[in-house]
């Protein structure tokens, strides 16, 4: 889950490709010739956090309705697919999050996969702003949480279970509706917009 950021994120269109922006080497990685696992010492939390951060992900905004029917939302990069048949997805939330209780009580959640141009939206939903929806263009869905307008893809899900795992709550949802949104490229051929990417605590974009 994304909650704080170490960098300034992506800039205007035309920046270097993701590998160049994040200084990712183009040569093959050389694994160590030998690795000795510790037997008693605890795993270093900082090293683990850095290892997790080396895995580039997309960025989503997860929304739900609280007990009063008020929309709640947060930025998350833990979203992922689970199954095609039945269609299942998952995401996780810290137990000490202020939104934990509301998401656990919610019966449905919606997922908006953000485009590279929606970094400010990602930051707003990861902030402590009293109204994270302020100024955000939404798509209303009957009997379901709202979606973020302009996102690459949307998923509307019925929560089928949640599990307390370590210091997080893991949510499993059945996909009721999904849509992928395209726009006309330079060749007038419809294509999916560039995704917003999160890597090593920075936002970035992938140029094709």
C-alpha positions as protocol buffer text, in pm:
chain_id: "A"
residue {
  index: 1
  type: UNK
  ca { x: 0 y: 0 z: 0 }
}
residue {
  index: 2
  type: UNK
  ca { x: 121 y: 346 z: -85 }
}
residue {
  index: 3
  type: UNK
  ca { x: 106 y: 593 z: 201 }
}
residue {
  index: 4
  type: UNK
  ca { x: 415 y: 811 z: 175 }
}
residue {
  index: 5
  type: UNK
  ca { x: 660 y: 896 z: -98 }
}
residue {
  index: 6
  type: UNK
  ca { x: 1032 y: 949 z: -106 }
}
residue {
  index: 7
  type: UNK
  ca { x: 1054 y: 1129 z: -439 }
}
residue {
  index: 8
  type: UNK
  ca { x: 897 y: 1393 z: -652 }
}
residue {
  index: 9
  type: UNK
  ca { x: 748 y: 1148 z: -901 }
}
residue {
  index: 10
  type: UNK
  ca { x: 716 y: 1171 z: -1276 }
}
residue {
  index: 11
  type: UNK
  ca { x: 727 y: 1491 z: -1471 }
}
residue {
  index: 12
  type: UNK
  ca { x: 598 y: 1596 z: -1808 }
}
residue {
  index: 13
  type: UNK
  ca { x: 556 y: 1373 z: -2110 }
}
residue {
  index: 14
  type: UNK
  ca { x: 882 y: 1304 z: -2289 }
}
residue {
  index: 15
  type: UNK
  ca { x: 1084 y: 1194 z: -1986 }
}
residue {
  index: 16
  type: UNK
  ca { x: 1327 y: 903 z: -2028 }
}
residue {
  index: 17
  type: UNK
  ca { x: 1186 y: 554 z: -2029 }
}
residue {
  index: 18
  type: UNK
  ca { x: 1130 y: 387 z: -1693 }
}
residue {
  index: 19
  type: UNK
  ca { x: 1461 y: 200 z: -1704 }
}
residue {
  index: 20
  type: UNK
  ca { x: 1651 y: 523 z: -1772 }
}
residue {
  index: 21
  type: UNK
  ca { x: 1454 y: 733 z: -1525 }
}
residue {
  index: 22
  type: UNK
  ca { x: 1520 y: 492 z: -1241 }
}
residue {
  index: 23
  type: UNK
  ca { x: 1871 y: 404 z: -1362 }
}
residue {
  index: 24
  type: UNK
  ca { x: 1783 y: 40 z: -1421 }
}
residue {
  index: 25
  type: UNK
  ca { x: 2073 y: -140 z: -1582 }
}
residue {
  index: 26
  type: UNK
  ca { x: 2008 y: -304 z: -1918 }
}
residue {
  index: 27
  type: UNK
  ca { x: 2253 y: -590 z: -1860 }
}
residue {
  index: 28
  type: UNK
  ca { x: 2161 y: -919 z: -1695 }
}
residue {
  index: 29
  type: UNK
  ca { x: 2172 y: -925 z: -1316 }
}
residue {
  index: 30
  type: UNK
  ca { x: 2459 y: -1124 z: -1169 }
}
residue {
  index: 31
  type: UNK
  ca { x: 2338 y: -1340 z: -879 }
}
residue {
  index: 32
  type: UNK
  ca { x: 2571 y: -1401 z: -586 }
}
residue {
  index: 33
  type: UNK
  ca { x: 2778 y: -1715 z: -614 }
}
residue {
  index: 34
  type: UNK
  ca { x: 2682 y: -1819 z: -262 }
}
residue {
  index: 35
  type: UNK
  ca { x: 2419 y: -1711 z: -12 }
}
residue {
  index: 36
  type: UNK
  ca { x: 2407 y: -1806 z: 354 }
}
residue {
  index: 37
  type: UNK
  ca { x: 2074 y: -1759 z: 524 }
}
residue {
  index: 38
  type: UNK
  ca { x: 2073 y: -1637 z: 887 }
}
residue {
  index: 39
  type: UNK
  ca { x: 1956 y: -1893 z: 1139 }
}
residue {
  index: 40
  type: UNK
  ca { x: 1866 y: -1688 z: 1447 }
}
residue {
  index: 41
  type: UNK
  ca { x: 1892 y: -1313 z: 1382 }
}
residue {
  index: 42
  type: UNK
  ca { x: 1561 y: -1140 z: 1294 }
}
residue {
  index: 43
  type: UNK
  ca { x: 1503 y: -1016 z: 942 }
}
residue {
  index: 44
  type: UNK
  ca { x: 1609 y: -652 z: 908 }
}
residue {
  index: 45
  type: UNK
  ca { x: 1293 y: -444 z: 854 }
}
residue {
  index: 46
  type: UNK
  ca { x: 1472 y: -173 z: 657 }
}
residue {
  index: 47
  type: UNK
  ca { x: 1631 y: -423 z: 420 }
}
residue {
  index: 48
  type: UNK
  ca { x: 1294 y: -594 z: 372 }
}
residue {
  index: 49
  type: UNK
  ca { x: 1127 y: -262 z: 295 }
}
residue {
  index: 50
  type: UNK
  ca { x: 1393 y: -183 z: 36 }
}
residue {
  index: 51
  type: UNK
  ca { x: 1349 y: -526 z: -121 }
}
residue {
  index: 52
  type: UNK
  ca { x: 973 y: -478 z: -145 }
}
residue {
  index: 53
  type: UNK
  ca { x: 1028 y: -134 z: -302 }
}
residue {
  index: 54
  type: UNK
  ca { x: 1234 y: -290 z: -582 }
}
residue {
  index: 55
  type: UNK
  ca { x: 918 y: -449 z: -723 }
}
residue {
  index: 56
  type: UNK
  ca { x: 756 y: -204 z: -966 }
}
residue {
  index: 57
  type: UNK
  ca { x: 376 y: -194 z: -952 }
}
residue {
  index: 58
  type: UNK
  ca { x: 83 y: -11 z: -1098 }
}
residue {
  index: 59
  type: UNK
  ca { x: -112 y: 236 z: -884 }
}
residue {
  index: 60
  type: UNK
  ca { x: -480 y: 216 z: -798 }
}
residue {
  index: 61
  type: UNK
  ca { x: -741 y: 404 z: -598 }
}
residue {
  index: 62
  type: UNK
  ca { x: -967 y: 174 z: -397 }
}
residue {
  index: 63
  type: UNK
  ca { x: -1308 y: 313 z: -303 }
}
residue {
  index: 64
  type: UNK
  ca { x: -1595 y: 188 z: -89 }
}
residue {
  index: 65
  type: UNK
  ca { x: -1900 y: 321 z: 95 }
}
residue {
  index: 66
  type: UNK
  ca { x: -1894 y: 348 z: 474 }
}
residue {
  index: 67
  type: UNK
  ca { x: -2185 y: 260 z: 703 }
}
residue {
  index: 68
  type: UNK
  ca { x: -2350 y: 596 z: 628 }
}
residue {
  index: 69
  type: UNK
  ca { x: -2312 y: 551 z: 253 }
}
residue {
  index: 70
  type: UNK
  ca { x: -2034 y: 810 z: 230 }
}
residue {
  index: 71
  type: UNK
  ca { x: -1755 y: 732 z: -19 }
}
residue {
  index: 72
  type: UNK
  ca { x: -1412 y: 650 z: 124 }
}
residue {
  index: 73
  type: UNK
  ca { x: -1096 y: 598 z: -78 }
}
residue {
  index: 74
  type: UNK
  ca { x: -724 y: 535 z: -64 }
}
residue {
  index: 75
  type: UNK
  ca { x: -427 y: 485 z: -292 }
}
residue {
  index: 76
  type: UNK
  ca { x: -296 y: 128 z: -309 }
}
residue {
  index: 77
  type: UNK
  ca { x: -33 y: -60 z: -506 }
}
residue {
  index: 78
  type: UNK
  ca { x: -116 y: -398 z: -348 }
}
residue {
  index: 79
  type: UNK
  ca { x: -397 y: -469 z: -597 }
}
residue {
  index: 80
  type: UNK
  ca { x: -363 y: -786 z: -801 }
}
residue {
  index: 81
  type: UNK
  ca { x: -547 y: -1064 z: -981 }
}
residue {
  index: 82
  type: UNK
  ca { x: -628 y: -1392 z: -806 }
}
residue {
  index: 83
  type: UNK
  ca { x: -845 y: -1598 z: -1039 }
}
residue {
  index: 84
  type: UNK
  ca { x: -1012 y: -1585 z: -1380 }
}
residue {
  index: 85
  type: UNK
  ca { x: -1280 y: -1843 z: -1300 }
}
residue {
  index: 86
  type: UNK
  ca { x: -1435 y: -1722 z: -1080 }
}
residue {
  index: 87
  type: UNK
  ca { x: -1308 y: -1367 z: -1145 }
}
residue {
  index: 88
  type: UNK
  ca { x: -1132 y: -1267 z: -823 }
}
residue {
  index: 89
  type: UNK
  ca { x: -898 y: -984 z: -723 }
}
residue {
  index: 90
  type: UNK
  ca { x: -716 y: -894 z: -402 }
}
residue {
  index: 91
  type: UNK
  ca { x: -563 y: -598 z: -223 }
}
residue {
  index: 92
  type: UNK
  ca { x: -443 y: -527 z: 131 }
}
residue {
  index: 93
  type: UNK
  ca { x: -465 y: -253 z: 392 }
}
residue {
  index: 94
  type: UNK
  ca { x: -267 y: -186 z: 709 }
}
residue {
  index: 95
  type: UNK
  ca { x: -451 y: -278 z: 1028 }
}
residue {
  index: 96
  type: UNK
  ca { x: -372 y: 60 z: 1184 }
}
residue {
  index: 97
  type: UNK
  ca { x: -517 y: 255 z: 891 }
}
residue {
  index: 98
  type: UNK
  ca { x: -792 y: 497 z: 982 }
}
residue {
  index: 99
  type: UNK
  ca { x: -1002 y: 343 z: 703 }
}
residue {
  index: 100
  type: UNK
  ca { x: -959 y: -16 z: 818 }
}
residue {
  index: 101
  type: UNK
  ca { x: -1292 y: -53 z: 997 }
}
residue {
  index: 102
  type: UNK
  ca { x: -1490 y: 108 z: 715 }
}
residue {
  index: 103
  type: UNK
  ca { x: -1336 y: -114 z: 446 }
}
residue {
  index: 104
  type: UNK
  ca { x: -1393 y: -427 z: 658 }
}
residue {
  index: 105
  type: UNK
  ca { x: -1760 y: -335 z: 703 }
}
residue {
  index: 106
  type: UNK
  ca { x: -1812 y: -250 z: 335 }
}
residue {
  index: 107
  type: UNK
  ca { x: -1983 y: -508 z: 113 }
}
residue {
  index: 108
  type: UNK
  ca { x: -1836 y: -381 z: -216 }
}
residue {
  index: 109
  type: UNK
  ca { x: -1525 y: -201 z: -335 }
}
residue {
  index: 110
  type: UNK
  ca { x: -1423 y: -43 z: -663 }
}
residue {
  index: 111
  type: UNK
  ca { x: -1076 y: -22 z: -815 }
}
residue {
  index: 112
  type: UNK
  ca { x: -951 y: 247 z: -1054 }
}
residue {
  index: 113
  type: UNK
  ca { x: -617 y: 176 z: -1225 }
}
residue {
  index: 114
  type: UNK
  ca { x: -454 y: 518 z: -1261 }
}
residue {
  index: 115
  type: UNK
  ca { x: -293 y: 654 z: -1575 }
}
residue {
  index: 116
  type: UNK
  ca { x: 46 y: 824 z: -1584 }
}
residue {
  index: 117
  type: UNK
  ca { x: -129 y: 1163 z: -1589 }
}
residue {
  index: 118
  type: UNK
  ca { x: -305 y: 1095 z: -1258 }
}
residue {
  index: 119
  type: UNK
  ca { x: -14 y: 1118 z: -1017 }
}
residue {
  index: 120
  type: UNK
  ca { x: -175 y: 1408 z: -829 }
}
residue {
  index: 121
  type: UNK
  ca { x: -485 y: 1194 z: -773 }
}
residue {
  index: 122
  type: UNK
  ca { x: -267 y: 916 z: -632 }
}
residue {
  index: 123
  type: UNK
  ca { x: -101 y: 1161 z: -396 }
}
residue {
  index: 124
  type: UNK
  ca { x: -432 y: 1311 z: -286 }
}
residue {
  index: 125
  type: UNK
  ca { x: -581 y: 973 z: -196 }
}
residue {
  index: 126
  type: UNK
  ca { x: -262 y: 882 z: -8 }
}
residue {
  index: 127
  type: UNK
  ca { x: -267 y: 1205 z: 194 }
}
residue {
  index: 128
  type: UNK
  ca { x: -436 y: 1297 z: 520 }
}
residue {
  index: 129
  type: UNK
  ca { x: -667 y: 1541 z: 345 }
}
residue {
  index: 130
  type: UNK
  ca { x: -1004 y: 1564 z: 524 }
}
residue {
  index: 131
  type: UNK
  ca { x: -1186 y: 1516 z: 192 }
}
residue {
  index: 132
  type: UNK
  ca { x: -981 y: 1309 z: -49 }
}
residue {
  index: 133
  type: UNK
  ca { x: -1256 y: 1332 z: -310 }
}
residue {
  index: 134
  type: UNK
  ca { x: -1238 y: 1713 z: -326 }
}
residue {
  index: 135
  type: UNK
  ca { x: -1202 y: 1824 z: -688 }
}
residue {
  index: 136
  type: UNK
  ca { x: -1185 y: 1466 z: -820 }
}
residue {
  index: 137
  type: UNK
  ca { x: -1397 y: 1377 z: -1124 }
}
residue {
  index: 138
  type: UNK
  ca { x: -1595 y: 1062 z: -1046 }
}
residue {
  index: 139
  type: UNK
  ca { x: -1808 y: 807 z: -1226 }
}
residue {
  index: 140
  type: UNK
  ca { x: -2113 y: 718 z: -1018 }
}
residue {
  index: 141
  type: UNK
  ca { x: -2213 y: 352 z: -1009 }
}
residue {
  index: 142
  type: UNK
  ca { x: -2557 y: 236 z: -894 }
}
residue {
  index: 143
  type: UNK
  ca { x: -2537 y: 47 z: -563 }
}
residue {
  index: 144
  type: UNK
  ca { x: -2155 y: 49 z: -571 }
}
residue {
  index: 145
  type: UNK
  ca { x: -1866 y: 281 z: -480 }
}
residue {
  index: 146
  type: UNK
  ca { x: -1769 y: 554 z: -729 }
}
residue {
  index: 147
  type: UNK
  ca { x: -1488 y: 519 z: -982 }
}
residue {
  index: 148
  type: UNK
  ca { x: -1214 y: 766 z: -1071 }
}
residue {
  index: 149
  type: UNK
  ca { x: -1282 y: 925 z: -1409 }
}
residue {
  index: 150
  type: UNK
  ca { x: -998 y: 905 z: -1661 }
}
residue {
  index: 151
  type: UNK
  ca { x: -846 y: 587 z: -1517 }
}
residue {
  index: 152
  type: UNK
  ca { x: -704 y: 319 z: -1748 }
}
residue {
  index: 153
  type: UNK
  ca { x: -928 y: 44 z: -1613 }
}
residue {
  index: 154
  type: UNK
  ca { x: -1207 y: -3 z: -1361 }
}
residue {
  index: 155
  type: UNK
  ca { x: -1321 y: -297 z: -1150 }
}
residue {
  index: 156
  type: UNK
  ca { x: -1643 y: -306 z: -947 }
}
residue {
  index: 157
  type: UNK
  ca { x: -1625 y: -587 z: -693 }
}
residue {
  index: 158
  type: UNK
  ca { x: -1833 y: -762 z: -430 }
}
residue {
  index: 159
  type: UNK
  ca { x: -1622 y: -836 z: -125 }
}
residue {
  index: 160
  type: UNK
  ca { x: -1637 y: -1208 z: -58 }
}
residue {
  index: 161
  type: UNK
  ca { x: -1390 y: -1226 z: 229 }
}
residue {
  index: 162
  type: UNK
  ca { x: -1119 y: -1049 z: 423 }
}
residue {
  index: 163
  type: UNK
  ca { x: -842 y: -1200 z: 630 }
}
residue {
  index: 164
  type: UNK
  ca { x: -611 y: -1059 z: 894 }
}
residue {
  index: 165
  type: UNK
  ca { x: -262 y: -1152 z: 777 }
}
residue {
  index: 166
  type: UNK
  ca { x: 35 y: -1016 z: 971 }
}
residue {
  index: 167
  type: UNK
  ca { x: -2 y: -639 z: 1004 }
}
residue {
  index: 168
  type: UNK
  ca { x: -246 y: -613 z: 710 }
}
residue {
  index: 169
  type: UNK
  ca { x: -605 y: -701 z: 619 }
}
residue {
  index: 170
  type: UNK
  ca { x: -626 y: -894 z: 292 }
}
residue {
  index: 171
  type: UNK
  ca { x: -943 y: -833 z: 90 }
}
residue {
  index: 172
  type: UNK
  ca { x: -1075 y: -1072 z: -174 }
}
residue {
  index: 173
  type: UNK
  ca { x: -1340 y: -950 z: -416 }
}
residue {
  index: 174
  type: UNK
  ca { x: -1545 y: -1101 z: -697 }
}
residue {
  index: 175
  type: UNK
  ca { x: -1538 y: -883 z: -1007 }
}
residue {
  index: 176
  type: UNK
  ca { x: -1891 y: -783 z: -1108 }
}
residue {
  index: 177
  type: UNK
  ca { x: -1796 y: -536 z: -1381 }
}
residue {
  index: 178
  type: UNK
  ca { x: -1475 y: -428 z: -1548 }
}
residue {
  index: 179
  type: UNK
  ca { x: -1378 y: -195 z: -1830 }
}
residue {
  index: 180
  type: UNK
  ca { x: -1053 y: -96 z: -2001 }
}
residue {
  index: 181
  type: UNK
  ca { x: -1048 y: 251 z: -2151 }
}
residue {
  index: 182
  type: UNK
  ca { x: -855 y: 341 z: -2464 }
}
residue {
  index: 183
  type: UNK
  ca { x: -777 y: 659 z: -2655 }
}
residue {
  index: 184
  type: UNK
  ca { x: -669 y: 729 z: -3010 }
}
residue {
  index: 185
  type: UNK
  ca { x: -293 y: 724 z: -3058 }
}
residue {
  index: 186
  type: UNK
  ca { x: -82 y: 903 z: -3319 }
}
residue {
  index: 187
  type: UNK
  ca { x: -186 y: 643 z: -3575 }
}
residue {
  index: 188
  type: UNK
  ca { x: -556 y: 690 z: -3491 }
}
residue {
  index: 189
  type: UNK
  ca { x: -550 y: 338 z: -3351 }
}
residue {
  index: 190
  type: UNK
  ca { x: -714 y: 297 z: -3011 }
}
residue {
  index: 191
  type: UNK
  ca { x: -475 y: 198 z: -2736 }
}
residue {
  index: 192
  type: UNK
  ca { x: -461 y: 191 z: -2358 }
}
residue {
  index: 193
  type: UNK
  ca { x: -310 y: 500 z: -2197 }
}
residue {
  index: 194
  type: UNK
  ca { x: 25 y: 482 z: -2020 }
}
residue {
  index: 195
  type: UNK
  ca { x: -3 y: 353 z: -1662 }
}
residue {
  index: 196
  type: UNK
  ca { x: 116 y: 525 z: -1349 }
}
residue {
  index: 197
  type: UNK
  ca { x: 401 y: 320 z: -1200 }
}
residue {
  index: 198
  type: UNK
  ca { x: 540 y: 308 z: -846 }
}
residue {
  index: 199
  type: UNK
  ca { x: 900 y: 193 z: -800 }
}
residue {
  index: 200
  type: UNK
  ca { x: 1152 y: 249 z: -521 }
}
residue {
  index: 201
  type: UNK
  ca { x: 919 y: 507 z: -357 }
}
residue {
  index: 202
  type: UNK
  ca { x: 894 y: 712 z: -677 }
}
residue {
  index: 203
  type: UNK
  ca { x: 615 y: 756 z: -928 }
}
residue {
  index: 204
  type: UNK
  ca { x: 705 y: 703 z: -1292 }
}
residue {
  index: 205
  type: UNK
  ca { x: 565 y: 614 z: -1630 }
}
residue {
  index: 206
  type: UNK
  ca { x: 630 y: 354 z: -1898 }
}
residue {
  index: 207
  type: UNK
  ca { x: 670 y: 485 z: -2250 }
}
residue {
  index: 208
  type: UNK
  ca { x: 608 y: 245 z: -2537 }
}
